[in-house]
Amino acid sequence: MNSDDEIEFDASESEPEIDEVKYQLKMTISFFQSLSRDALAAEMNEAIEEVESVIQVPPGTCRILLHKYKWNKDSLLERFYEKSDTNEFLIDSQVIPKVKKTFDSKNEEAECEICCDLVELTGLACNHRACNNCWTMYIMDKIKDGQSEIECMASDCKLLMEDEKILEYITDKEAITKYRDLVVDSYVEINNLLCWCPNAKCGKAIRVKVNEPQLVVCDCGTQCCFSCTEEYHDPVGCRHLKMWNKKAQEMKDRKHNGEGYGADKETFTWLMSNTRDCPKCLVSIEKNGGCNYMLCKNPKCRFQFCWICMNAWSVHSNAWYKCNSYDEEADKKREASRADLHRFLFYYTRYFNHKRSLDLEQKLRIIVRTKMEELERKQMRWIEVQFLETAVGVLSKCRKTLLLTYIFAYYLKKDNNTAIFEGNQKDLEMATEQLSGFLERDLEQEDLTALRLKVQDKCRYVEHRRKILLDHCSEGYEQDFWEFSE
């Protein structure tokens, strides 16, 4: 096969320079690297060459083997040496068939089982054959579906096609480029020390030393949590953040559909007094007539139930059922559901208020920037007014931390450490509101020196309180004294 058919992932001749970045977080150093697609491809090719020199099989086969072992060369070679027979190892890895068959070298025409045309047939070592056109269409469909590990087209055959074979059948440059990208994508996705930068315009991957939730910063400036690639969310765990977002989205959907709950206390109080939750889907339902037969208005539910006992309406016709008989367990479940909703809205209201303040304070950035330019025109130096922009950044950081602490608090079970956490949260919240007040109300203060002193002092204080809060949360994770509800 000529060199044009070999897959080299378009890696440049020399591996691009990789900047190693270090970031201090909670008194520890997290090391990470940003890697371009070329750098990733070069890494892959290097690993492939190392394995090829030992196992003595084509590069495409080596890539399949490395993928199966999550690109852990040591683990792959250790397993290889454990096997007395190379073929046995390759059969177990689905890269050669159990019984290797060869084709008739004459390549006589035969009927393709896929399209029924009488043409020359080609195929894999498993002896499953088809015409070139059918192989090409099959592979192109798999590439469109985002697959880089492509099995033989025979439904009962698990043999994987090596890269060299795939490139025999596809000639479209766009398809080849996409396939190479998919191979690199699979390298990142299967490696637990790599993740893609969430910035869609970036295209780089980030490597860490240890697979754990941590703040990483890509070369493009994007910050994210390594484990879930969401915006960094300390002190909330990835799982709890996902659970919260799902619950919050459900609340928004209900509100949008006119079925649910807003963040205002008056609406919630009215709902608690005048509505009940559907026993099946928990949508809030108002009773606006005298009949106790209720039909859930959620189109996906339409559950029929009794307003008095909250059980299915269908059971009321049964002789054994008594609507007037008190069911203590059912009542407890209903009350628990309402109490949980009440509790969620308590934390969601505070979360939402900080989120709204954070959004509104984006306008404050513009106001502060305008004020800084105005002061510069009055012959003040940039360094003398830069404290205002710094303060807005600190304020934004504290708002983000505070809104996340309400997610943390919602799932946190009460104990002595919770009281310490809530005290730290309260101190940070009060100081953050004071800093916000300085920036919103005191910008027109004539004495700039006094304003700078006041703002800088408050910035230092809120940063200190934020660090205390996060350090305590981190200590709880490390010493395992936090208990969370699900």
N, C-alpha and C positions, 0 to 999 in steps of 0.2 A: 504494500500500500504506500502511496507517495506521501510526502510530508504534509501536503495540503489537506489530507484527509484526517490527520491526527488532531485530536482536540487539545489545544494548549491554552484555552480560556482567554486568548488575546492578552496574556501577560506581557508587559513591556520587557525589553532585554535586561534591564537592570531593575531590581526591585525598588519601588519608590521609597523615599524617606518616610519613616513613620515617627510622628512626634509622640513622645510619651509624656502624658500629663499626670500630675499628681494633685490631689485635692484633699484638703484637710476637713474632716468631718467627725465631730464628736471625739476629738482628741486622738483620732486614728488617721492613718494615711491610706487612702485608696488609690491604687495605681491602675491606670487604664490607658488604652491606646485607641486611636482612631485609625481605621484601615480602609483604604479604597478598594474597589473591586479588583484592580490590578494587583494590589498587594495580597489580597486574599487568593487570587488565582495563582500567584507566584508561590505562596505557601502550599497550596494544594499540589502543584506540580512537583515541588521539592519532596513532599511526603510520598507522592506517587513514585518518584524515581527511587527513593530509598526502599520502598516495598518491592518494586520491580527487580531491584538488584538482588534481592533475597529469594523471592518466590519464582522469578523467571516466567512471568506471564505478561501479556500485553498491558499497556498503561490503563486502558479502559477497564480491564478486569480488576486491576489494582484499585482504581477509584471506587468500584462497586464494593470491594472488600473493605476499604477504609470507611466507606459510608456505613456499612453494616456494623463496624466496630466504633462508630461515632468519631472517626478520625483519630483514634488512639492507636498509634503505631505499635507501641509496646504490647498492648493487649492483643492486637491482631497477630503479631509475630510469636508471642507466647503460645497462642492457640495453634498457630501453624506448626510450631516445633513439637507440640504435644501429639500431633497426628503423624503416624508412621508413613502415611501415603499422601502425596500432594493432591492427587485426584480426589481422594476421599474428602479432604479439606475443601476443595473447590466445589464438589457436589453438595456438601452441607451448606455452602454459602450461596447456592443457586446460580453459580456462574458457568457450570458445565452440567450436562444431563447425566443421569445415572448410567445410561447406556448410550455411549457416543456413536452416532451413525454418520455415515458419509454419503454425499450425493453422487449420483452418476456424473462423471466428468463430462459426458457428452452434452449435458444440459438440454435434453430433448424436450420438445414442446409437450405440454399436458394441460388438462383443464384445471384452471384455478378454482379452488373450492369456495372462494369468496365471491368473485365476479362471474365465474363460469366461462371466462374467455379461454381460448386455446392459445397459450403463450408459454414462453420459457419461465420456469419457476425457480425461485431462490428461497433460501431460508436460513435457519439457525442450526446449531449442532444437534438440536433435539429432533431434527428432520421434519419439522412442521414447515410446510412450504406454501408460498403464494406468489403471485406475480409482483413485480417491482412496484407497479402502480398501487396495488392494495397495501403493500408494506409502507409505502410513502404516505398514503392517506391515513393509515392507522397511526403511524408515528406522529404525523402532523396534528392529528386529533389529540393525542396524549400531551403534546407540547402545549397546545391551546388550553388544555385542562390544567396546565401548570405542573405536569409530572416530569421529573428528571430520572426516576428509576422506572424504566419501561420494561414490562414483561413481554414474553412471546405472545403473539395474538391468539394462539390456541387457548380456549377457555380453561382447559384443565392443566395448562403448563405454566409453571412458575419461573422458568428460566429467564434471567435478566439479560437484556441486550447491552453489550458493551458499547462504549462511545464510538469506537471505530466502525462498528456495524451500523449504528444509527446514522453516521455521517455518510455511509455508502448510499443510503436511501433518500436523504434530504439534500437538496441543492439550493433551495431558496435561502438567500443571505439573511433575510429577516428572521426566518425560522431558526437558522443556525445560531444567530446572535441571541435569540430568546432562549434556546436550549442551553447555551453556555451560561447565560444569566441564571437560569433555573438550577444549574449544577452548583453555581456559587451560592445561590440562595439556600440550597439544601445543606451546604457546608456550614453556613451560619446557623440555620435553624436547628441542626442536630447537635451543634457544639454548645455545651452548657456554659462556656466561658465567653460566648459571643452573643451580641444582639444587634439588630439594625437600629440606626439612629431613627427616631420617630419622625424627624423632619423629612417630609416627602421629597423636598428639593435637594436633599443632601446626598443620599446614596452610599454613605459610609457605614461601616460596622464598628462596634466598640467592643474591645476585649478587656476583660478584667482578670485579676489573679485568682479571685475566690468567687464561687457562685453563691451569692447572697444578695438580699436587697441592699442597695447602696446607690448613692448619688453618683452619676457619671455625666461628664460634659464632653460632647463631641467637638471636633475641630470647628464645626460651623457655629458653635455657641449654644446649641440646644442642650438643655439639662433634662435628665429623666431618671426614673428609677430603673436600674438594670433588670430587675426581675420581671416587671410588667410593662416597661417602656412608657408608662404614664408619667405625667409631670410628677416630680419627686414629692412624696407625701408623708414624710416624717412628721408625727410619730405613728401614723396609721399603717397597719400591715396591709399588704397587697390584697389579701382575701377579704378583709373587712372593708377596704375601699370599694372593691367590686360589689360586695353585698349592699353597701350603702348606696352606691350609684344606681343599682338595680331598683332598690326600694324607693329612692327619690324619683326615679324616672316613672315608676308606677304611680306615684302620687301626682306627678305632673300630668300624666296621661288621664288620670281620673278627673283632674281639675279641668283639663282641656275639653273633655267630653261632658262636662257639666255633672260629673258623678262624684267628684271628690272634694278635697280639702285644700283650702288656701293656707297661707302662712299666718293669716291674721287671727288673733285670739277670739274675736267676736264671732267670726264664722264658725270656728271650731266649737265654741261653747253652744251655739245654736244647734249644730249638728249632733253634739253629744246629747242634747235635751230632746230633740225632735226626730231623730233618725235612728235606724238600726242597720247593722251590716247584714248583707245577704249571707246566710249560713254557708253557702257554697263558694262564692267568689269574693265575698267581703266588700262588695260595692255598697256605698251608703245609700239607703232607701228611706224616703219620707212617706209617712202614711197620711194621705190627704182625703180619706173617706172613712165611713163607718165600718165597712166590711173588713174582716180580719184575714181574708184571702189576699195574699200578696204574690205578685209576679215580678221577678227581678228584671230591671230595665236594661241590664247589660246584654247586648245582642248575642254575645258568646256564651251566655249562661242561661237566662230565661227560667231560672229555678222557681218552682211554685212552692210556697210555704205559708205557714200560719204565723201571723204577727204576734200572737200571744205566746205560743210555746216555741216558735222558731224552727219547728220540725217540718218535714215534707208534708205538703197538703194531702198527698195521696194516702198517707197512713191514717188520716182522720176517719176514713170509712171503715177501718178495721175494728172489729168488736173489742179486741184486746187493748186498743190504744185509748188512753185517757188524757185529753188535753189539759184537764184540770188537776192532773197529778204533778206535783213539783219534782223536777229532775235537777238535783243539786249539781251533779257533774257537768251537765250541759250548761247550766247557769254559770258555773265557775269558768268554763271555757270561753263563754261569750264575754264575761267581764274581763278575763285576761286579755282577750283580743282588743277590747276597747282601751284597756289600760296601756297595752303596748303601743297602740296608736297615739294615745295621749302623750306617752313618753317620747315616742319618735318625733312628734310635732314640737315638743319642747326643745329638743336638740336641733331639729331641722330649722326652726325659726331663727335660732342664734347662728347656725351655720349660714343660713340664707342672708341674714342681715350683714354678716361680715363679707360675704360674697358680693352683695350689692354695694357695700361701701368700697370694696376693692375695685369694682367696675367704675364707680363714680369718681374714685381718686385718680383714674386715668386722665380725667379732665384737669385734676389738680396739677398733673405733670405739665400740661400746657400752660396753665396759669403761672406756675413757678418758673418755667422757661422764659415766659414773657417778662416776668419780674426781674429775672437775672439779666436779660438783655437791656431792660430799662436802667438797671443799676450800672451796667457797663457803660451806657451812654453818659452816665453822670460821673465818668472817670474812675469808676471802681474797677479793680482788677478781677479777672475771672476767678482766681484762687480765693478771693475774698467772698465771693457769692456762691461758690460751688457747694457750700454746706447745705443750701436749699435743695438742690437736686439729690444730694446724698441722703438727705432726710426723707425725701419722697420714696427713695428706694428702700430705706429701712422700714418705713411705714408699710409699704407693699409687702415686704417680707414677713412682717409681724401679722398682718391681716391674713396672709396665706396660712401661717402657722396656727392662728387662732381658729380659723374655720375648720382646719383639720383636727384640732383638739376636740371639737364637738362631735366629730365622727368617732374619734378615739373614746370619748366619754360615753357615747351611746352604747357601745359594746362592752364597756368596762364594768365589772362587778364591784359593788361597794365593799371597801375595807379601809383599814387605817391609811394605807398608801393612797387611796383615792382622795382622802381629805387633803393630803399634801399636794397631790396633783391639782385639785380644784383651787387650792390656795395660790399655787403658782400661776394657774390659768387666770384667776381673778386679778392678780397683780399685773400680769402682762396686759390684760384687757384694759385695765384702768390707765396704765401708762401709755398704751397705744392710742386711746381716745384723747389723752392730753396732748400727745404729739400731733395728732390729727387736728386738734383745735388750734394749736400754735400756727400750723401751716395754713389753715383755712381762714382764721380770724386776725392773725397778727402780722400778715405780710405787708400791710401798709404802715406798720410802725416806723416812725421816723428814725429811732435810735437803732441802727442796723447792728451795732456792736452788742447791744443788750439782747436783740433778737437772736443773733448768732450764738451767744453764750447760752441762752435759754434752750434753743433748739438742739445744739450740740450736746448739752448736758442730758437732755431728755433722750436723744438718740443713743447715747452711751448706756443710759439706764435701761431702755427697752431692749437693747441688744443683750445686756446682762441678764435681764429677766427671761428673755427668750431662751438663752443658753441654759439657764437654771432649769426651766421647764423641760426642754428637750433632753438635757442630761439625766434628769430624774426618770423620764420615760425610757431612755436608753438603759438606765440602770435596772429598771423593772424587767425589761426584756432579757438582759444579761443574767440577772439573778432569779429570773422566772417567778417573780412575785405578783405579776399581773394575772388576773383571771378574767376571761372574757365570756360573755354570753353569745349565743349564736342566733 
